[in-house]
Amino acid sequence: MDMWRIQKALLPAEEMLTTIFSDYFVLYMPLDVVSGDFYWVSKQNNRTLIVSADCTGHGVPGAMMSLIGYLLLRMLILLE
């Protein structure tokens, strides 16, 4: 199983970023194959929410923290 594919699936798709921003770049260089860092973007109504998160840990433990952070962000936005 390719862990990078799992973590990459959580990151915003390029198509989503191009619909929100006219000019942007993403510098994403994880230390390990998987990491505790992630970015997240959501646009609802007239608001854009951008998150750059650095979770504690690297490797699989950090990736699990990223997953938890990602899921909590989704839950918070959906409950709003």
DSSP file (Angstrom, degrees, kcal/mol; ACC not computed):
  #  RESIDUE AA STRUCTURE BP1 BP2  ACC     N-H-->O    O-->H-N    N-H-->O    O-->H-N    TCO  KAPPA ALPHA  PHI   PSI    X-CA   Y-CA   Z-CA
    1    1 A M              0   0    0      0, 0.0     2,-1.0     0, 0.0     3,-0.1   0.000 360.0 360.0 360.0 130.9    0.0    0.0    0.0
    2    2 A D    >>  -     0   0    0      1,-0.2     4,-1.1     2,-0.0     3,-0.6  -0.754 360.0-168.0 -89.0 103.4    1.4    3.4   -1.0
    3    3 A M  H 3> S+     0   0    0     -2,-1.0     4,-2.3     1,-0.2     5,-0.2   0.834  84.4  63.2 -61.7 -33.6    1.0    5.6    2.1
    4    4 A W  H 3> S+     0   0    0      1,-0.2     4,-2.9     2,-0.2    -1,-0.2   0.888  99.9  53.5 -60.1 -38.1    1.8    8.7    0.0
    5    5 A R  H <> S+     0   0    0     -3,-0.6     4,-1.5     2,-0.2    -1,-0.2   0.884 107.8  51.0 -64.0 -37.0   -1.3    8.1   -2.1
    6    6 A I  H  X S+     0   0    0     -4,-1.1     4,-0.5     2,-0.2    -2,-0.2   0.949 114.7  41.4 -64.9 -48.6   -3.4    8.0    1.0
    7    7 A Q  H >X S+     0   0    0     -4,-2.3     3,-1.3     1,-0.2     4,-0.7   0.898 112.1  55.1 -67.8 -39.1   -2.1   11.3    2.4
    8    8 A K  H >< S+     0   0    0     -4,-2.9     3,-0.8     1,-0.3    -1,-0.2   0.824  97.6  65.2 -63.2 -30.0   -2.1   13.0   -1.0
    9    9 A A  H 3< S+     0   0    0     -4,-1.5    -1,-0.3     1,-0.2    -2,-0.2   0.749  98.8  54.4 -64.1 -22.7   -5.8   12.1   -1.3
   10   10 A L  H << S+     0   0    0     -3,-1.3    -1,-0.2    -4,-0.5    -2,-0.2   0.716  90.3  91.6 -82.6 -21.8   -6.5   14.4    1.7
   11   11 A L  S << S-     0   0    0     -3,-0.8    29,-0.1    -4,-0.7    27,-0.0  -0.416  93.2 -90.5 -75.6 150.0   -4.8   17.4    0.1
   12   12 A P        -     0   0    0      0, 0.0    -1,-0.1     0, 0.0     2,-0.1  -0.301  45.4-113.4 -59.9 139.7   -6.9   19.8   -2.0
   13   13 A A     >  -     0   0    0      1,-0.1     4,-1.9    -4,-0.1     3,-0.4  -0.395  19.0-119.9 -71.3 150.5   -7.0   19.0   -5.7
   14   14 A E  H  > S+     0   0    0      1,-0.2     4,-2.3     2,-0.2     5,-0.2   0.859 113.9  59.4 -60.3 -35.5   -5.4   21.3   -8.1
   15   15 A E  H  > S+     0   0    0      1,-0.2     4,-1.2     2,-0.2    -1,-0.2   0.883 105.5  48.9 -60.9 -38.2   -8.7   21.9   -9.8
   16   16 A M  H  > S+     0   0    0     -3,-0.4     4,-1.2     1,-0.2     3,-0.2   0.918 110.3  50.4 -67.7 -42.6  -10.2   23.2   -6.6
   17   17 A L  H  X S+     0   0    0     -4,-1.9     4,-3.0     1,-0.2     3,-0.3   0.887 108.2  52.5 -63.9 -38.7   -7.2   25.5   -6.0
   18   18 A T  H  < S+     0   0    0     -4,-2.3    -1,-0.2     1,-0.2    -2,-0.2   0.784 107.2  52.7 -70.4 -25.4   -7.5   27.0   -9.5
   19   19 A T  H  < S+     0   0    0     -4,-1.2    -1,-0.2    -3,-0.2    -2,-0.2   0.775 117.6  37.5 -77.0 -24.7  -11.2   27.7   -9.0
   20   20 A I  H  < S+     0   0    0     -4,-1.2     2,-0.4    -3,-0.3    -2,-0.2   0.861 120.9  39.2 -91.2 -41.3  -10.5   29.6   -5.8
   21   21 A F     <  -     0   0    0     -4,-3.0    -1,-0.2    -5,-0.2     3,-0.2  -0.886  54.7-159.7-117.3 140.7   -7.2   31.4   -6.6
   22   22 A S  S    S+     0   0    0     -2,-0.4     2,-0.4     1,-0.3    -1,-0.1   0.783  90.3  20.7 -84.3 -28.2   -6.1   33.0   -9.8
   23   23 A D  S    S+     0   0    0      2,-0.0    -1,-0.3     0, 0.0     2,-0.3  -0.974  81.7 131.1-143.1 124.6   -2.4   32.8   -9.0
   24   24 A Y        -     0   0    0     -2,-0.4     2,-0.3    -3,-0.2    -6,-0.0  -0.978  30.0-155.6-160.2 166.6   -0.9   30.5   -6.4
   25   25 A F        -     0   0    0     -2,-0.3     2,-0.5     2,-0.0    -2,-0.0  -0.979   9.9-147.2-146.7 156.0    1.8   28.0   -5.7
   26   26 A V        -     0   0    0     -2,-0.3     2,-0.7     2,-0.1    -2,-0.0  -0.991   5.5-168.6-126.2 124.3    2.2   25.1   -3.3
   27   27 A L        +     0   0    0     -2,-0.5     2,-0.5     2,-0.0    -2,-0.0  -0.919  19.5 165.4-110.9 103.1    5.5   24.1   -1.8
   28   28 A Y        +     0   0    0     -2,-0.7    -2,-0.1     2,-0.0    11,-0.0  -0.930   4.5 159.3-125.3 105.0    4.9   20.7   -0.2
   29   29 A M        -     0   0    0     -2,-0.5    -2,-0.0     0, 0.0     2,-0.0  -0.739  22.1-160.7-129.7  82.2    8.1   18.8    0.8
   30   30 A P        -     0   0    0      0, 0.0     5,-0.1     0, 0.0    -2,-0.0  -0.327  18.3-135.4 -64.9 145.6    7.4   16.2    3.4
   31   31 A L  S    S+     0   0    0     28,-0.0     2,-0.2     2,-0.0     4,-0.1   0.908  88.0  23.7 -66.9 -42.9   10.4   14.9    5.4
   32   32 A D  S    S-     0   0    0      2,-0.4     3,-0.0    27,-0.1     0, 0.0  -0.470 103.7 -84.8-110.7-175.6    9.4   11.3    5.1
   33   33 A V  S    S+     0   0    0     -2,-0.2     2,-0.3     1,-0.1    -1,-0.0   0.891 123.0  20.6 -59.1 -39.1    7.2    9.4    2.7
   34   34 A V  S    S-     0   0    0    -27,-0.1    25,-1.1   -28,-0.0    -2,-0.4  -0.910  83.1-176.8-123.4 157.1    4.3   10.5    4.9
   35   35 A S  E     -A   58   0A   0     -2,-0.3    31,-0.2     2,-0.2    23,-0.2  -0.880  39.7-112.2-146.4 176.0    4.3   13.4    7.3
   36   36 A G  E    S+     0   0A   0     21,-0.6    19,-3.2    -2,-0.3     2,-0.4   0.256  86.3  94.6 -95.2  10.3    2.4   15.4    9.9
   37   37 A D  E     +A   54   0A   0     17,-0.2     2,-0.3    15,-0.0    17,-0.2  -0.828  45.5 154.2-105.3 141.2    2.1   18.5    7.7
   38   38 A F  E     -A   53   0A   0     15,-2.1    15,-3.1    -2,-0.4     2,-0.3  -0.988  29.7-139.9-156.0 160.8   -0.8   19.3    5.5
   39   39 A Y  E     -A   52   0A   0     -2,-0.3     2,-0.3    13,-0.2    13,-0.2  -0.909  17.8-170.0-122.3 155.8   -2.7   22.1    3.9
   40   40 A W  E     -A   51   0A   0     11,-2.4    11,-2.9    -2,-0.3     2,-0.4  -0.999   4.7-171.3-149.4 139.3   -6.4   22.5    3.6
   41   41 A V  E     +A   50   0A   0     -2,-0.3     2,-0.3     9,-0.2     9,-0.2  -0.996   5.6 174.8-136.6 139.2   -8.7   24.9    1.7
   42   42 A S  E     -A   49   0A   0      7,-2.2     7,-3.2    -2,-0.4     2,-0.5  -0.996   9.9-165.6-142.9 139.9  -12.5   25.5    1.8
   43   43 A K  E     +A   48   0A   0     -2,-0.3     2,-0.4     5,-0.2     5,-0.2  -0.984  15.6 164.2-128.0 122.8  -14.7   28.0    0.1
   44   44 A Q  E >   -A   47   0A   0      3,-2.1     3,-2.3    -2,-0.5     2,-0.1  -0.995  63.0 -34.8-139.1 131.7  -18.2   28.5    1.3
   45   45 A N  T 3  S-     0   0    0     -2,-0.4     0, 0.0     1,-0.3     0, 0.0  -0.407 125.6 -25.3  56.3-124.6  -20.4   31.5    0.4
   46   46 A N  T 3  S+     0   0    0     -2,-0.1     2,-0.4    -3,-0.1    -1,-0.3   0.173 119.3  93.7-102.8  17.4  -18.1   34.6    0.2
   47   47 A R  E <   -A   44   0A   0     -3,-2.3    -3,-2.1     2,-0.0     2,-0.5  -0.901  52.3-163.8-117.5 140.0  -15.4   33.1    2.6
   48   48 A T  E     -A   43   0A   0     -2,-0.4     2,-0.5    -5,-0.2    -5,-0.2  -0.985   8.2-161.3-118.7 127.7  -12.2   31.2    1.9
   49   49 A L  E     -A   42   0A   0     -7,-3.2    -7,-2.2    -2,-0.5     2,-0.4  -0.939   7.6-173.1-111.6 124.6  -10.6   29.4    4.7
   50   50 A I  E     -A   41   0A   0     -2,-0.5     2,-0.4    -9,-0.2    -9,-0.2  -0.969   1.1-173.9-120.7 130.0   -6.9   28.4    4.3
   51   51 A V  E     -A   40   0A   0    -11,-2.9   -11,-2.4    -2,-0.4     2,-0.5  -0.986  13.6-173.7-126.6 132.0   -5.1   26.2    6.8
   52   52 A S  E     -A   39   0A   0     -2,-0.4     2,-0.4   -13,-0.2   -13,-0.2  -0.966  23.9-169.8-118.9 110.1   -1.4   25.3    6.8
   53   53 A A  E     -A   38   0A   0    -15,-3.1   -15,-2.1    -2,-0.5     2,-0.5  -0.834  22.5-169.2-113.3 138.9   -1.0   22.7    9.6
   54   54 A D  E     -A   37   0A   0     -2,-0.4   -17,-0.2   -17,-0.2     2,-0.1  -0.889  19.3-164.6-122.3  96.7    2.1   21.2   11.2
   55   55 A C  E     -     0   0A   0    -19,-3.2   -19,-0.2    -2,-0.5     2,-0.1  -0.473  31.5 -92.4 -81.1 153.5    1.1   18.3   13.3
   56   56 A T  E    S+     0   0A   0     -2,-0.1     9,-0.2     5,-0.1    -1,-0.1  -0.421  88.2  23.0 -64.1 133.3    3.4   16.8   15.9
   57   57 A G  E     -     0   0A   0     -2,-0.1   -21,-0.6    -3,-0.1     2,-0.3  -0.081  68.1-116.2 101.5 162.6    5.5   13.9   14.6
   58   58 A H  E  > S+A   35   0A   0    -23,-0.2     4,-0.9   -22,-0.1   -23,-0.2  -0.827  71.4  19.7-129.0 169.3    6.8   12.6   11.3
   59   59 A G  H  > S-     0   0    0    -25,-1.1     4,-2.2    -2,-0.3     5,-0.2  -0.340 124.2 -18.1  69.5-150.6    6.2    9.4    9.5
   60   60 A V  H  > S+     0   0    0      1,-0.2     4,-2.3     2,-0.2    -1,-0.2   0.888 137.6  53.2 -62.3 -43.3    3.1    7.3   10.2
   61   61 A P  H  > S+     0   0    0      0, 0.0     4,-1.7     0, 0.0    -1,-0.2   0.922 112.8  45.3 -59.7 -41.3    2.4    8.9   13.7
   62   62 A G  H  X S+     0   0    0     -4,-0.9     4,-2.2     1,-0.2    -2,-0.2   0.877 110.7  53.7 -66.9 -37.1    2.4   12.4   12.1
   63   63 A A  H  X S+     0   0    0     -4,-2.2     4,-2.2     1,-0.2    -1,-0.2   0.878 106.7  51.9 -65.1 -36.7    0.3   11.2    9.2
   64   64 A M  H  X S+     0   0    0     -4,-2.3     4,-2.1     2,-0.2    -1,-0.2   0.891 108.7  50.7 -66.3 -38.0   -2.3    9.9   11.6
   65   65 A M  H  X S+     0   0    0     -4,-1.7     4,-2.6     2,-0.2    -2,-0.2   0.885 108.7  52.7 -64.9 -37.9   -2.3   13.3   13.3
   66   66 A S  H  X S+     0   0    0     -4,-2.2     4,-2.9     2,-0.2    -2,-0.2   0.915 107.5  51.5 -61.6 -42.7   -2.8   14.9    9.9
   67   67 A L  H  X S+     0   0    0     -4,-2.2     4,-2.4     2,-0.2    -2,-0.2   0.914 110.8  47.6 -61.3 -43.9   -5.8   12.6    9.3
   68   68 A I  H  X S+     0   0    0     -4,-2.1     4,-2.4     2,-0.2    -2,-0.2   0.930 113.3  48.3 -63.0 -45.4   -7.4   13.6   12.6
   69   69 A G  H  X S+     0   0    0     -4,-2.6     4,-2.3     2,-0.2    -2,-0.2   0.910 111.8  49.7 -61.6 -43.1   -6.8   17.3   11.9
   70   70 A Y  H  X S+     0   0    0     -4,-2.9     4,-2.3     1,-0.2    -1,-0.2   0.933 112.2  47.2 -60.4 -47.6   -8.2   17.0    8.4
   71   71 A L  H  X S+     0   0    0     -4,-2.4     4,-2.4     1,-0.2    -2,-0.2   0.885 111.2  51.2 -65.5 -38.7  -11.3   15.2    9.6
   72   72 A L  H  X S+     0   0    0     -4,-2.4     4,-2.6     2,-0.2    -1,-0.2   0.906 109.1  51.0 -65.3 -40.6  -11.9   17.7   12.4
   73   73 A L  H  X S+     0   0    0     -4,-2.3     4,-2.3     2,-0.2     5,-0.2   0.933 110.7  48.7 -61.0 -45.2  -11.6   20.6   10.0
   74   74 A R  H  X S+     0   0    0     -4,-2.3     4,-2.4     1,-0.2    -2,-0.2   0.921 112.1  49.0 -60.1 -43.6  -14.2   19.0    7.7
   75   75 A M  H  X S+     0   0    0     -4,-2.4     4,-1.9     1,-0.2    -1,-0.2   0.916 110.7  50.1 -63.2 -43.1  -16.5   18.4   10.6
   76   76 A L  H  X S+     0   0    0     -4,-2.6     4,-0.9     1,-0.2    -1,-0.2   0.903 112.9  45.9 -62.5 -42.4  -16.2   22.0   11.9
   77   77 A I  H  < S+     0   0    0     -4,-2.3     3,-0.5     1,-0.2    -1,-0.2   0.901 112.4  50.4 -69.0 -40.7  -17.0   23.4    8.4
   78   78 A L  H  < S+     0   0    0     -4,-2.4    -1,-0.2     1,-0.2    -2,-0.2   0.837 110.6  50.0 -67.2 -31.6  -19.9   21.1    7.8
   79   79 A L  H  <        0   0    0     -4,-1.9    -1,-0.2     1,-0.2    -2,-0.2   0.678 360.0 360.0 -79.3 -16.9  -21.4   22.0   11.2
   80   80 A E     <        0   0    0     -4,-0.9    -1,-0.2    -3,-0.5    -2,-0.1   0.500 360.0 360.0 -62.9 360.0  -21.1   25.7   10.6
